[in-house]
Amino acid sequence: MNTQNVNVKTATKESSERWVKTPAFCGQVRGLNIRIAWGKARVMAVIDAKRAEDEMSEVAFDAQVAGYHDYRSGSDTLPHMFADVPELAAAWWHGRNHAAVSDEMENCSGCNNDRGEPCPYHD
């Protein structure tokens, strides 16, 4: 049985690439790409549990990076796409908090002293 996609009008093979690409509008909604990847990882859990675990870890890291960048850009609201996924929400907050601590340490006189002594607050 031949399962290739064929364009009926031209009787030529269709590229399967267009079916696996992320829609162009995904960049317009904060967190949508990460949420789509989370959904794919959840589906993978049915197929291959180990691979799904790895993919979920990667997606959680991406959510953490998004939180870090959102803090740096001044956005302090959790992306709507993460609101009903506790793992993504927690990762986003973790990234945001990491950026806040990093920002605090960059401006801390104790961390940036010339004596080489550890900061008593951020040790």
URZI-V98051 format. One line per field, one symbol per residue. ss: DSSP state (h for helix, s for strand, l for the rest). A space follows every 10 residues. Layout:
ss = ???
This chain:
ss = lllllsslll lsslllhhhh lllhhhhhll lhhhhhhhhh hhhhhhhlhh hhhhhhhhhh hhhhhhhhhh hhhllllllh hhlllhhhhh hhhhhhhhhh hhhhhhllll llllllllll lll
